Amino acid sequence: MIVPTISATGTGRSIYYSKQNLVELAGMAYLLSVGLSFDIASNTLATLQGEEPELFTSGKGKRWMLVWNGQKLEFVEYNRKIVMSDDKSLRVYAYLAPAP
């Protein structure tokens, strides 16, 4: 669950999101759109935050991908060999990269 980090003041129900919150929301929306369950998407986002915290604050970092290796879903650094592989047991589910 993504919780706004900027506290609203005054009356009303306005919610303010930081840049980091917006990156998290976009990442979660993307992971859900590729068909991942909420739990897997949440865990993937948490792993990405641990591995690449700069991505959420400055927008800079490495490229990552989610790969099904026939037995489990793995979160790995982008690897062109895996993407271009003829191995039918490998399936890339999502690419996660900093903004250009």
C-alpha positions in Angstrom: 0.0 0.0 0.0 1.3 3.4 -0.9 0.8 6.0 1.8 1.2 9.8 1.0 4.2 11.2 2.8 3.2 14.8 2.6 0.7 15.7 5.4 -2.2 17.8 4.4 -3.1 20.8 6.7 -6.4 22.4 7.2 -9.8 21.0 6.7 -11.0 18.9 3.8 -9.8 15.7 2.2 -7.0 16.8 -0.1 -4.2 14.2 -0.3 -0.7 15.3 -1.4 1.8 12.9 -2.9 5.5 13.4 -3.1 7.5 12.7 -6.3 8.6 9.4 -4.7 4.9 8.5 -4.0 4.0 9.1 -7.6 6.9 6.9 -8.9 5.7 4.2 -6.5 2.1 4.6 -7.8 3.2 4.4 -11.4 5.3 1.3 -10.7 2.5 -0.4 -8.9 0.0 0.4 -11.7 2.5 -1.0 -14.3 3.1 -4.2 -12.3 -0.6 -4.8 -11.9 -1.2 -4.0 -15.6 1.1 -6.8 -16.7 -1.0 -9.3 -14.7 0.9 -9.7 -11.4 -1.1 -10.2 -8.3 -1.3 -7.4 -5.7 1.0 -9.3 -3.3 3.7 -10.0 -6.0 3.5 -6.5 -7.2 3.9 -5.1 -3.7 6.8 -7.4 -2.9 8.5 -6.5 -6.2 8.1 -2.8 -5.5 9.5 -3.2 -2.0 12.5 -5.2 -3.4 13.1 -2.6 -6.0 13.1 0.2 -3.3 15.7 -1.8 -1.3 17.9 -2.5 -4.4 17.6 0.8 -6.2 16.4 3.6 -3.8 17.8 6.3 -6.1 15.2 5.3 -8.7 12.5 6.6 -6.4 14.2 9.8 -5.3 16.2 11.0 -8.3 14.8 8.9 -11.2 18.3 7.4 -11.8 19.3 3.8 -11.5 19.8 0.5 -13.2 17.3 -1.4 -15.3 15.6 -4.4 -13.8 13.2 -7.1 -15.0 11.0 -9.8 -13.6 11.7 -13.2 -15.1 9.8 -16.5 -14.7 12.4 -19.3 -14.9 10.0 -22.2 -15.0 9.8 -22.6 -11.3 9.8 -19.1 -9.7 9.6 -15.4 -10.4 12.9 -13.7 -10.1 13.8 -10.0 -9.8 17.1 -9.5 -11.7 19.1 -6.8 -13.2 18.4 -6.3 -17.0 20.2 -8.9 -19.1 19.9 -8.8 -22.9 20.9 -12.5 -23.1 17.8 -13.5 -21.1 15.5 -11.2 -23.2 16.9 -12.6 -26.5 17.0 -16.2 -25.2 15.3 -19.0 -27.1 14.8 -20.9 -23.8 11.0 -21.4 -23.6 11.2 -21.8 -19.8 12.3 -18.2 -19.4 9.6 -15.6 -19.6 10.1 -11.9 -18.9 7.1 -10.4 -17.2 8.1 -6.8 -16.6 10.8 -4.3 -17.3 11.6 -1.6 -14.7 13.8 1.2 -15.6 14.6 4.8 -14.7 13.0 7.6 -16.9 15.2 8.6 -19.8 
